[in-house]
Amino acid sequence: MENNFLIGIGVWNCIVFLIYGLDKWLAIQDKQRISEFTLIFLAFSFSGVGALVGMALWRHKTLKWKFRILIPIAFLWQVFAMGYRYALLS
């Protein structure tokens, strides 16, 4: 059961990572983009790691202050929530 949860979180982070890459590609192609609200919302839905890595690797949204502040907070939120969850299970 615990392994399924970790696999699910890992897959979800990979999906959000790819969504950040898709938005970067859409920006380069000058097509309709994914909203900033959606990207930030995804980061806070247990995918702070995927969003942070996506920002860094794709070099996407790195100059926007909202993302420079909120995505690291989403990362910390994910780390804290996972640690809290494991503390409760121990």
Buried (B, 14 or more C-beta within 10 A) or exposed (E): EEEEEEEEBEEBBBEBBEBBBBBBEEBEEEEEBBEBEEBBEBBBBBBBBBBBBBBEEBEBBEEBEEBEEBBBEBBEBBEEEBEEEEEEEE
